[in-house]
Each structure stands twice: as structure tokens, then as C-alpha cells.
Amino acid sequence: MTLQNEIVPVELTDPQRVLLRARLDVWHGAATPSMDQVRAFGYHSQESLREACAQFAEAIQPQTSLSRRAWTQVLFLAELGFVSDVQGAGFEWRIITGMYDEAQSLSVLRGLQRKLIGVRLNPMIDTLTG
């Protein structure tokens, strides 16, 4: 088994699960990436990206086991979906998700980043595609 396919369990808090699901749901409408971005995420079409986000969102449970590649994609898509006003929800985050406390959302995101630092792939060393 390659490093990117290694399955890693991660225990998530309720706020972390809510935040991840909301951020992944952004890719079903509010955020529409270009085909270049879709390919950079490791997918072949916008529909395949949407399907993956739906599967990831469904998989997010208190104890979630995903591959390192999947955790890396989930975190990246969540980060981009929340922060980017060009490709994500950006300023409309509150309206789209119903999560009105941006400071709390950012605090939860930072907690996820710290939690996943030993789990996610390093894009400078490891590949997200393939």
C-alpha cells in the first residue's frame, strides 16, 4: 500500500464535522471551479468532484477513516471553499452555510489543520493525483 492510500482514522468533534460537511457542500453550487482547478484537485470533471465531495461529506463521522489522499483533499477543498471569494463561498460563507460566527469557523478550521498535519500528504513531496 502506498502512503497516499494508507487509511488513517481521525476523531472529529461535532463542530469539525459540521464545518467539513458545510464546506464540502459548497462545491455543489456556490463554488464552481474551472476545469483546470478540477484537474488540479485530481478529478476529471466537475461532476466527479461534486460526487467525491458528497461521498466525503457522507463519510464524515465522529470517528472517520479515510486515506491520506482523501484527508488531504477534504482539508484542501474545505479551506478553499471557506476562504476563497474567487472560487469558494468567501464572503457568502454565512449565507450559504448558516454558520454565522466566522471567528469560530476559523478557529475550528485551524484546529482541523493542526489535527491533520500528521495525516495529510505534503503536496511538495507527495502527489495528490494518481
MDAnalysis code that builds the backbone (N, CA, C; Angstrom):
import MDAnalysis as mda
import numpy as np

u = mda.Universe.empty(390, n_residues=130, atom_resindex=np.repeat(np.arange(130), 3), trajectory=True)
u.add_TopologyAttr("name", ["N", "CA", "C"] * 130)
u.add_TopologyAttr("resid", np.arange(1, 131))
u.add_TopologyAttr("resname", ["MET", "THR", "LEU", "GLN", "ASN", "GLU", "ILE", "VAL", "PRO", "VAL", "GLU", "LEU", "THR", "ASP", "PRO", "GLN", "ARG", "VAL", "LEU", "LEU", "ARG", "ALA", "ARG", "LEU", "ASP", "VAL", "TRP", "HIS", "GLY", "ALA", "ALA", "THR", "PRO", "SER", "MET", "ASP", "GLN", "VAL", "ARG", "ALA", "PHE", "GLY", "TYR", "HIS", "SER", "GLN", "GLU", "SER", "LEU", "ARG", "GLU", "ALA", "CYS", "ALA", "GLN", "PHE", "ALA", "GLU", "ALA", "ILE", "GLN", "PRO", "GLN", "THR", "SER", "LEU", "SER", "ARG", "ARG", "ALA", "TRP", "THR", "GLN", "VAL", "LEU", "PHE", "LEU", "ALA", "GLU", "LEU", "GLY", "PHE", "VAL", "SER", "ASP", "VAL", "GLN", "GLY", "ALA", "GLY", "PHE", "GLU", "TRP", "ARG", "ILE", "ILE", "THR", "GLY", "MET", "TYR", "ASP", "GLU", "ALA", "GLN", "SER", "LEU", "SER", "VAL", "LEU", "ARG", "GLY", "LEU", "GLN", "ARG", "LYS", "LEU", "ILE", "GLY", "VAL", "ARG", "LEU", "ASN", "PRO", "MET", "ILE", "ASP", "THR", "LEU", "THR", "GLY"])
u.atoms.positions = np.array([
    [0.845, -1.175, 0.000],
    [0.000, 0.000, 0.000],
    [0.893, 1.243, 0.000],
    [0.560, 2.195, -0.854],
    [1.326, 3.431, -0.910],
    [0.901, 4.360, 0.217],
    [1.751, 5.329, 0.518],
    [1.464, 6.293, 1.576],
    [0.136, 6.986, 1.338],
    [-0.134, 7.399, 0.102],
    [-1.359, 8.143, -0.154],
    [-2.617, 7.294, 0.014],
    [-2.499, 5.975, -0.092],
    [-3.658, 5.096, 0.060],
    [-3.810, 4.543, 1.472],
    [-2.865, 4.849, 2.354],
    [-2.942, 4.373, 3.733],
    [-4.179, 4.957, 4.411],
    [-4.972, 4.090, 5.041],
    [-6.187, 4.514, 5.724],
    [-5.819, 4.985, 7.130],
    [-6.280, 6.185, 7.471],
    [-5.942, 6.790, 8.754],
    [-7.231, 7.217, 9.462],
    [-7.475, 6.680, 10.668],
    [-8.646, 7.129, 11.425],
    [-8.366, 8.463, 12.109],
    [-9.368, 9.335, 12.106],
    [-9.253, 10.629, 12.777],
    [-10.539, 10.848, 13.565],
    [-10.384, 11.229, 14.817],
    [-11.533, 11.531, 15.646],
    [-11.884, 13.010, 15.477],
    [-13.115, 13.266, 15.075],
    [-13.568, 14.634, 14.817],
    [-14.592, 15.068, 15.853],
    [-14.531, 16.321, 16.243],
    [-15.525, 16.891, 17.145],
    [-16.777, 17.253, 16.339],
    [-17.868, 17.517, 17.040],
    [-19.094, 17.944, 16.358],
    [-18.867, 19.196, 15.512],
    [-18.245, 20.262, 16.050],
    [-18.023, 21.450, 15.222],
    [-17.143, 21.155, 13.994],
    [-16.165, 20.280, 14.134],
    [-15.315, 19.944, 12.993],
    [-16.111, 19.221, 11.916],
    [-16.989, 18.309, 12.326],
    [-17.817, 17.591, 11.342],
    [-18.776, 18.543, 10.640],
    [-19.414, 19.412, 11.407],
    [-20.362, 20.378, 10.825],
    [-19.636, 21.265, 9.813],
    [-18.475, 21.741, 10.201],
    [-17.706, 22.634, 9.341],
    [-17.260, 21.928, 8.057],
    [-16.735, 20.719, 8.185],
    [-16.292, 19.987, 6.995],
    [-17.455, 19.709, 6.048],
    [-18.557, 19.255, 6.596],
    [-19.714, 18.969, 5.729],
    [-20.193, 20.234, 5.026],
    [-20.273, 21.334, 5.758],
    [-20.731, 22.591, 5.157],
    [-19.775, 23.042, 4.066],
    [-18.504, 22.907, 4.307],
    [-17.514, 23.340, 3.322],
    [-17.516, 22.443, 2.099],
    [-17.699, 21.159, 2.307],
    [-17.762, 20.261, 1.154],
    [-19.034, 20.511, 0.349],
    [-20.119, 20.858, 1.039],
    [-21.381, 21.147, 0.348],
    [-21.285, 22.386, -0.535],
    [-20.366, 23.287, -0.222],
    [-20.187, 24.499, -1.030],
    [-19.902, 24.134, -2.488],
    [-19.235, 23.003, -2.698],
    [-18.851, 22.613, -4.060],
    [-20.020, 22.076, -4.876],
    [-21.216, 22.037, -4.287],
    [-22.406, 21.597, -5.012],
    [-23.137, 22.757, -5.669],
    [-22.632, 23.972, -5.545],
    [-23.356, 25.061, -6.174],
    [-22.673, 26.404, -6.062],
    [-22.384, 26.829, -4.853],
    [-21.827, 28.164, -4.663],
    [-20.437, 28.296, -5.282],
    [-19.677, 27.236, -5.224],
    [-18.319, 27.262, -5.766],
    [-18.266, 26.357, -6.992],
    [-17.930, 26.943, -8.120],
    [-17.810, 26.165, -9.345],
    [-16.412, 26.362, -9.906],
    [-15.546, 25.375, -9.676],
    [-14.164, 25.512, -10.132],
    [-14.047, 25.340, -11.641],
    [-13.001, 25.932, -12.187],
    [-12.707, 25.747, -13.606],
    [-12.207, 24.319, -13.828],
    [-12.155, 23.882, -15.064],
    [-11.654, 22.542, -15.357],
    [-10.188, 22.403, -14.975],
    [-9.409, 23.464, -15.113],
    [-8.006, 23.400, -14.673],
    [-7.932, 23.138, -13.175],
    [-8.795, 23.793, -12.421],
    [-8.807, 23.571, -10.976],
    [-9.309, 22.178, -10.631],
    [-10.325, 21.722, -11.338],
    [-10.839, 20.367, -11.120],
    [-9.716, 19.359, -11.312],
    [-8.949, 19.516, -12.381],
    [-7.821, 18.602, -12.636],
    [-6.745, 18.747, -11.570],
    [-6.510, 19.971, -11.099],
    [-5.514, 20.190, -10.040],
    [-5.943, 19.499, -8.744],
    [-7.253, 19.400, -8.512],
    [-7.767, 18.688, -7.347],
    [-7.646, 17.178, -7.522],
    [-7.360, 16.732, -8.758],
    [-7.210, 15.304, -9.015],
    [-8.437, 14.638, -9.609],
    [-9.357, 15.425, -10.184],
    [-10.585, 14.881, -10.751],
    [-10.640, 15.178, -12.246],
    [-11.495, 14.440, -12.961],
    [-11.566, 14.591, -14.415],
    [-12.746, 15.444, -14.886],
    [-13.675, 15.752, -13.982],
    [-14.818, 16.591, -14.352],
    [-15.385, 17.264, -13.106],
    [-16.171, 18.310, -13.339],
    [-16.828, 18.975, -12.214],
    [-17.767, 18.009, -11.508],
    [-18.420, 17.157, -12.280],
    [-19.339, 16.182, -11.690],
    [-18.592, 15.185, -10.806],
    [-17.414, 14.727, -11.233],
    [-16.662, 13.773, -10.404],
    [-16.192, 14.444, -9.105],
    [-15.874, 15.729, -9.171],
    [-15.513, 16.473, -7.963],
    [-16.722, 16.578, -7.034],
    [-17.872, 16.923, -7.582],
    [-19.085, 17.033, -6.761],
    [-19.426, 15.689, -6.107],
    [-19.298, 14.602, -6.874],
    [-19.575, 13.268, -6.328],
    [-18.616, 12.932, -5.194],
    [-17.338, 13.244, -5.387],
    [-16.349, 12.972, -4.338],
    [-16.667, 13.782, -3.086],
    [-17.026, 15.058, -3.252],
    [-17.372, 15.895, -2.099],
    [-18.580, 15.330, -1.367],
    [-19.563, 14.849, -2.107],
    [-20.747, 14.252, -1.478],
    [-20.352, 12.993, -0.703],
    [-19.484, 12.173, -1.274],
    [-19.021, 10.963, -0.583],
    [-18.206, 11.314, 0.657],
    [-17.327, 12.308, 0.531],
    [-16.545, 12.743, 1.690],
    [-17.467, 13.245, 2.796],
    [-18.437, 14.094, 2.430],
    [-19.350, 14.669, 3.421],
    [-20.124, 13.571, 4.132],
    [-20.551, 12.563, 3.389],
    [-21.280, 11.447, 3.982],
    [-20.386, 10.622, 4.906],
    [-19.113, 10.537, 4.595],
    [-18.171, 9.737, 5.384],
    [-17.752, 10.408, 6.686],
    [-17.965, 11.710, 6.789],
    [-17.517, 12.448, 7.970],
    [-18.388, 12.064, 9.169],
    [-17.807, 11.297, 10.072],
    [-18.462, 10.801, 11.283],
    [-17.568, 11.136, 12.477],
    [-18.024, 10.849, 13.720],
    [-17.157, 11.132, 14.873],
    [-15.787, 10.458, 14.748],
    [-15.763, 9.224, 14.288],
    [-14.506, 8.507, 14.036],
    [-14.492, 8.201, 12.541],
    [-13.715, 8.957, 11.798],
    [-13.698, 8.819, 10.347],
    [-12.370, 8.261, 9.893],
    [-12.428, 7.232, 9.050],
    [-11.216, 6.657, 8.466],
    [-11.236, 6.914, 6.963],
    [-10.261, 7.677, 6.514],
    [-10.089, 7.967, 5.098],
    [-8.625, 7.748, 4.749],
    [-8.351, 7.668, 3.469],
    [-6.955, 7.569, 3.041],
    [-6.271, 8.923, 3.263],
    [-4.954, 8.888, 3.329],
    [-4.207, 10.149, 3.456],
    [-4.545, 11.081, 2.291],
    [-4.655, 10.523, 1.107],
    [-5.018, 11.318, -0.070],
    [-6.387, 11.972, 0.132],
    [-7.358, 11.206, 0.617],
    [-8.709, 11.736, 0.829],
    [-8.709, 12.820, 1.907],
    [-7.994, 12.593, 3.021],
    [-7.925, 13.623, 4.064],
    [-7.323, 14.911, 3.513],
    [-6.294, 14.772, 2.685],
    [-5.645, 15.943, 2.093],
    [-6.626, 16.690, 1.197],
    [-7.371, 15.951, 0.388],
    [-8.353, 16.579, -0.487],
    [-9.473, 17.232, 0.310],
    [-9.964, 16.542, 1.341],
    [-11.036, 17.099, 2.173],
    [-10.587, 18.423, 2.793],
    [-9.391, 18.435, 3.368],
    [-8.905, 19.653, 4.006],
    [-8.722, 20.776, 2.988],
    [-8.112, 20.466, 1.855],
    [-7.878, 21.489, 0.829],
    [-9.197, 22.046, 0.292],
    [-10.135, 21.170, -0.018],
    [-11.426, 21.622, -0.528],
    [-12.177, 22.434, 0.524],
    [-12.051, 22.050, 1.790],
    [-12.698, 22.810, 2.866],
    [-12.060, 24.187, 3.018],
    [-10.727, 24.219, 2.983],
    [-10.027, 25.504, 3.110],
    [-10.414, 26.441, 1.971],
    [-10.346, 25.943, 0.771],
    [-10.648, 26.764, -0.401],
    [-12.121, 27.154, -0.437],
    [-12.996, 26.217, -0.089],
    [-14.427, 26.501, -0.107],
    [-14.845, 27.554, 0.891],
    [-14.104, 27.670, 1.980],
    [-14.438, 28.638, 3.021],
    [-13.814, 29.993, 2.747],
    [-12.552, 30.013, 2.427],
    [-11.782, 31.255, 2.389],
    [-11.864, 31.985, 1.054],
    [-11.814, 31.269, -0.041],
    [-11.703, 31.911, -1.347],
    [-13.008, 32.565, -1.789],
    [-12.931, 33.846, -2.096],
    [-14.077, 34.540, -2.662],
    [-14.100, 34.376, -4.181],
    [-12.975, 33.973, -4.745],
    [-12.882, 33.751, -6.193],
    [-13.466, 32.391, -6.555],
    [-13.126, 31.346, -5.807],
    [-13.573, 30.002, -6.144],
    [-14.430, 29.341, -5.071],
    [-14.493, 29.896, -3.891],
    [-15.265, 29.290, -2.815],
    [-16.431, 30.161, -2.410],
    [-16.874, 29.971, -1.194],
    [-18.011, 30.735, -0.683],
    [-17.594, 32.149, -0.279],
    [-16.359, 32.284, 0.193],
    [-15.843, 33.594, 0.553],
    [-16.768, 34.389, 1.442],
    [-17.120, 35.592, 0.998],
    [-17.957, 36.479, 1.793],
    [-19.380, 35.949, 1.980],
    [-19.807, 35.052, 1.124],
    [-21.157, 34.493, 1.247],
    [-21.205, 33.283, 2.171],
    [-20.073, 32.948, 2.818],
    [-19.990, 31.772, 3.677],
    [-21.161, 31.712, 4.667],
    [-21.450, 32.813, 5.316],
    [-22.527, 32.837, 6.320],
    [-23.870, 32.512, 5.703],
    [-24.145, 33.111, 4.560],
    [-25.437, 32.932, 3.903],
    [-25.593, 31.507, 3.409],
    [-24.552, 30.974, 2.793],
    [-24.615, 29.652, 2.178],
    [-24.694, 28.540, 3.212],
    [-23.952, 28.675, 4.292],
    [-23.851, 27.579, 5.261],
    [-24.707, 27.763, 6.502],
    [-25.118, 28.982, 6.791],
    [-25.849, 29.229, 8.022],
    [-24.947, 29.290, 9.246],
    [-23.635, 29.245, 9.034],
    [-22.670, 29.336, 10.130],
    [-22.248, 30.796, 10.229],
    [-22.809, 31.522, 11.186],
    [-22.662, 32.964, 11.224],
    [-21.429, 33.476, 11.954],
    [-20.811, 32.646, 12.740],
    [-19.664, 33.087, 13.516],
    [-18.371, 32.747, 12.774],
    [-17.859, 33.716, 12.018],
    [-16.655, 33.472, 11.228],
    [-15.441, 33.185, 12.102],
    [-15.344, 33.853, 13.242],
    [-14.208, 33.620, 14.139],
    [-14.223, 32.189, 14.646],
    [-15.401, 31.698, 15.002],
    [-15.494, 30.312, 15.456],
    [-15.183, 29.357, 14.302],
    [-15.691, 29.654, 13.109],
    [-15.404, 28.813, 11.941],
    [-13.906, 28.741, 11.683],
    [-13.246, 29.884, 11.755],
    [-11.802, 29.913, 11.526],
    [-11.060, 29.155, 12.622],
    [-11.510, 29.272, 13.859],
    [-10.895, 28.536, 14.962],
    [-11.032, 27.027, 14.758],
    [-12.194, 26.593, 14.304],
    [-12.412, 25.160, 14.034],
    [-11.530, 24.717, 12.872],
    [-11.433, 25.548, 11.835],
    [-10.563, 25.220, 10.702],
    [-9.111, 25.063, 11.158],
    [-8.629, 25.987, 11.970],
    [-7.254, 25.898, 12.467],
    [-7.054, 24.622, 13.287],
    [-8.045, 24.251, 14.070],
    [-7.967, 23.001, 14.833],
    [-7.871, 21.791, 13.920],
    [-8.649, 21.805, 12.835],
    [-8.573, 20.716, 11.849],
    [-7.205, 20.665, 11.189],
    [-6.678, 21.825, 10.832],
    [-5.358, 21.859, 10.208],
    [-4.308, 21.264, 11.143],
    [-4.365, 21.623, 12.410],
    [-3.404, 21.062, 13.376],
    [-3.606, 19.558, 13.535],
    [-4.859, 19.126, 13.595],
    [-5.164, 17.708, 13.778],
    [-4.689, 16.880, 12.587],
    [-4.795, 17.437, 11.403],
    [-4.482, 16.674, 10.188],
    [-3.049, 16.853, 9.700],
    [-2.236, 17.630, 10.391],
    [-0.882, 17.885, 9.909],
    [-0.067, 16.601, 9.771],
    [-0.279, 15.641, 10.644],
    [0.451, 14.381, 10.545],
    [-0.227, 13.349, 9.667],
    [-1.403, 13.683, 9.173],
    [-2.195, 12.752, 8.374],
    [-2.144, 13.094, 6.887],
    [-2.240, 14.365, 6.604],
    [-2.335, 14.796, 5.203],
    [-1.019, 14.587, 4.474],
    [-1.127, 14.516, 3.159],
    [0.058, 14.435, 2.323],
    [0.697, 15.802, 2.201],
    [1.966, 15.833, 1.969],
    [2.669, 17.087, 1.724],
    [2.734, 17.267, 0.208],
    [2.020, 18.252, -0.350],
    [1.975, 18.406, -1.804],
    [3.336, 18.714, -2.419],
    [4.288, 19.145, -1.612],
    [5.628, 19.398, -2.145],
    [6.415, 18.090, -2.311],
    [5.978, 17.052, -1.605],
    [6.703, 15.781, -1.645],
    [5.836, 14.688, -2.256],
    [4.600, 14.577, -1.794],
    [3.704, 13.526, -2.219],
    [2.787, 14.046, -3.313],
    [2.217, 13.150, -4.074],
    [1.304, 13.564, -5.134],
    [-0.141, 13.366, -4.704],
    [-1.009, 14.283, -5.086],
    [-2.428, 14.158, -4.793],
    [-3.141, 13.392, -5.890],
    [-2.569, 13.360, -7.057],
    [-3.192, 12.644, -8.168],
    [-2.458, 11.347, -8.368],
    [-3.158, 10.362, -8.811],
    [-2.502, 9.099, -9.115],
    [-2.606, 8.062, -8.079],
])
